[in-house]
């Protein structure tokens, strides 16, 4: 049994971790840390946990470093201020923010600028040891990692949808168009006035068009994988949905490829991946709700010759906590699917 600590336990990411870890046979939640709600049981913050997890929420100053693994389910720039406490004690960390998704300071600065944040990094030396937390691509590196940067939810969706096409070199376009629709929970627990129910109800809008912070990690992973220098034009949209992401991608591909050929390429590529399903049906966000699965459909439009890829994930599971536990399983020596091999059904 491995002990784990969750820093940022009372946000959506922390809640997702608690719900998964409660049914995980190899992990024990040792301590919950947060800035708010301290001194009370986490079940008073999330009443549905009552009787299942009544651990008191502690302040960071009271953290117990006698643990096997720490999750930073924290906003940007929090992890980089805390990481030295854990590096010094050789405690592995999985961080949910963008603090450790990059190995270079230059890439981090682009990410931070796109998000409108300060661009300095408080632990630049830690970037050299960070591993990008996408098991479908970096499984072996994650096993030995001391710092894992859990990918962004949009990034996971885009990368998994495009990885086979990049690696097999079938895309001829210099620019690939990605249209992403996300539920409101992607903005986190403190989502701001724009995402209050009266503002969001029956309302759809785009934001950060062409300059979303996840673009840096997406282009990095895909271009390294395909030995290419392609650009992603990404237009994210918020839709009045609780959870889920639908990504629709458009690209020019090599002549002579049809839907059957591309579908076979994708099925062969993902044949041994437990959490990627290549399907003939149009993916729905409801198909993956509560699961760690990414569902992908490829289509070559006969009239235009364009490749269309549709991909869905639950942004709070495969896009966040589920993927983090997948990484934790690899780091701690458990079966990769342990604790996340069945969906938790959410209405």
N, C-alpha and C positions, 0 to 999 in steps of 0.2 A: 504494500500500500504506500503510495506516494502522497505526501502532504503538499497542498497548494495554497497560495495566498492570492487573493484578488484585490488589487488596488483600483479603486473606482467601482466599488461593488454595487452602488445604488443607481447606476445608469442602466440604459437598455443593454449595453454590452455585458456589464456585470451580471445583470439578471439572467441573460442568456447563458452565461457560464454556470451560474448557480443551478439553473434548471437542468442543464446537461450533466454537470458533475454529480448531482444528487443520484443519478441513475448509472454513473460510471463505476464499474467494479474495481478499478485500480487507483482512483484518486479520492482523497479525503480533503474536504475544505477545512483548512486549519484556522484561517483568519480572513475577515472581511474588513477592508479599509476604505474610507471615503472622507471627503471634505465636509459633507453635510450628513445629517441623520445619525451622527455619532451618539453612542451611549444607549441606543435602543435596538431591539432585535430587528433584523432585516425583514422579518415577516410583518412588522408594523408599517414598513414602507411598501411592501408588496404582500398584501394580506393572503393571497392564494398560496404563499409559502408556509403559512401557519401550520405547525405540526410536522412539517417536512424540513424546514430550515429556520431555526429560531436563533441563529448565531448573532451575537451583538456586534454592531458596527463600531469599529475602533478608529481613532484618529491615527494619522501616519506616525506621529511621535511615539506611539505605543506599539509599533510594529515589532513582531517577533521574527527574527531572521533565521530561526531554526525551521527551515522549510526546504522543500525539494525543488519547487518551481514557483515563479511569480508571474501572474498576468497583470499587465498594465492596461486596464480598460479605461484609459484616461484620454483627455483631449490632447491635441498637439502641444508640444513643448513641456508637458508634465514629465513624460518619461525621461527626456534628456537631462532633466534636473535631478532625477532620482537614481539614474542608472549606476552611478559610481558606487552607491551603497551595496549594490548587488554584484557588480563586477569584482569588487574587492573581496567579497565573501564567496565568490565562485558559484553564485546562485543563478541558474539560467532564467531568462526573461523572455516573455512573448508580449510585444507591445502592439496595441490596436491602432495607434495613430501613425502619422507619416514620419515620425522622428527617426525611425531606423529602417525605412524601406529602401535606402540608397547607400551605396558604398562610397560615393563622392560628395564632397561638400557642395560642389557646383550644381549637381542634380537636386540636392536638398534646397538650395537657394531658389531654383526655378519653381519647385513645388510650393515653397513658402510664399513666394511672390504671387503666384497664381491664386493662392488662398487669401492674400492680403495680410500676411503676418510678417513679423520680423524675420529676417533671413539669416541671422547668426545662429550657430548651433552650439549648444553648451557642452556637448560631449563629442566633438568631431573625431577623436581617436576611436570612439566606439563604433563608428560607421565602418571601419576597416574589418570589424569582426561580425557585422550584422549579415544575416542571411534573409533573402526575400522569402516570405512564408507561403509559397505556393507549392504544395506537395506534388502536384501533378507535373511540375517541372524541376523542382529542386529537392526532391525527396532525400537523397543521400546527404546533401549538405545540411539539411535540417536536422538529421539524426545527430550530428556532432556539433550543432550550433550552441553558442552560449547566449546569443541575442537573435531573436527572430522578429522581423517586422511584418506583422500580419497585413496582407494587402488591403487596399481599399475595396469596397463592395462593387463599385462600377468596374474597377480594374480587374477583379477576378472574373467578372462576367465577360468583359471584352477579350481578355487574354485567352481564356479557355475557348471562347468562340472562334478565335483567329489562329491559335497556335498551330494546329495541323496544316492550315493553308500556308502559313509563313514558313514552317519547317520544310514542307514539300515544294515550296516555290511556285505555287500555282497562281498567285496574285500578280497581275501585271501592272496594276494601277500604282502610281506614285502616292496618291492620297486615297485613304479608305474612309468612308463616311459611316459614323456610328451614331445611331439615334437611340438614346437611353431614357427610359421612363421609370421613375422610382416612387415608392410609397413614402409617406411623410416621416415614418420612423427613421429613415436614413439621416434625418437632420439631428437625431439624438433626442434626449429627454428634455433639454432646454432649447427647443427649436426656434424660439422667438415669435414675435407677434404675427409675422407673415404666415406662420403655420398653425395659428389658432383655428379651431374648428370653423367659426364663421367666415374666416378669410379663405380657408382651403376648400370648403364645401363647394362642389360643382365648379372648381376653378383649376385650370391647368396653365403652367407657365414654364418657359425656358429660363435658364440661368447659366452664367459663366460659359457662354457659348464659345467654343474654340480655345478656352483657356482654363479648363477645369484642372484642378490639382492632380487628379489621377492620371492625366495624360503622360506625365513624365515616366511613371513606372510602367505604363502600358507600352509606350514606344521603346523603352529600354529593353524590356523582356522580349518583345516580339522581334525587334531588329537584331538583337544578339542571337536569337534563336534562328532567324532566317538569313543571317549575314546580309542584311539589307539596310536601307536608309529611308524607309517609308514614313509618311506622316499620317496621323489620325485626326480627322475632323470630327470632333465629338460635340454633340448638342444634347445636354442633359435636360430633362423635364421632370417637374414634380406633378404627380397626378393624385387625386383624392382617394388614395389607397393606403391602408395601414402598413402593409409590408409586401415586399416583392420588387424585383427589377425585371423589366423586359427590355432586352437590347436587340435592335434590328440594324444589321450591318449590310452595306452595299459596296461591291468592289468589282472591277474588271478582272477577268481571269483568262488563262490560256485558252486558245481556241481548241475545240474538239472535246471539251469536258462537258458532260451532262450531269443531271441531278444524281443519277445512279452511281456514276464514277466518283463524284465528290462525297456522296454518302458513304461509299465503301472506304474511301480514304480516311474519313473521320472515324468510322467504326473500327477500322484496323488500328488507327492511332490510339484510340481510347479503350481498346478491347480489355485491358487489365486494370482500368481505373474504376474503383468501386463507386465513385461519386459523380461520374459523368455519364449521362445517358444520351446517346444519339438516337433521335426518333424520326419517324416519317410524318408525325402529326405536328400541327402548329402548337408550339409550347404555350401553356397558360401559367400565369403566376400561381394559380391555385394548385397546379400539379406538384409544385415543390414547396408549398407552404409548410413550415415546420421541419423541413428536411435539410440535410447537408448536400443535396444533389444539385448539379447544374444540368439542365436539359437543353439540348441543342438540336436544331433542325437546319439542314442546308438545302438550298434550292437554286438551280440554275434556270433563270427565266429564258425560255426558248426564243421569245421574240426579240429580246435585247441582248441576250448572251451574258447578262450580269449575274454575279453570284449574290444571293441573298441569304444571310445567316440570321436565324432567330435564336435567342438564348435567354433562359430565365433562371433566376436563383431567388431564394429567400435572403434578402439583404441582411437580416439579423442572424442567420445561421451560416450558410455557406459564405455569405458576405461578411461575416464577423465571428461570432462565438463558436459556431460549429467548425469552421476552418481552423480557428485557434486551437480547439481541442484535437483536431486532426494533427496539427503540428506538435502539440504536447504529447500525443501518443507516440509519435516518431522519436521525440527527444527523450522520453522516459522508457522506451523499450517495449511499449504495449503494441498490440495489433492496431494498425492504422484506423480501423473502423470501430474500435472499441468505444462504446457509449454513444456513438452517433450513427449506428447502422440501422436505426428505425426512426421514423419521424415522430415528433411531438405534434399532435394535431391542434392547431389554433383556429378559432372561428374567424 
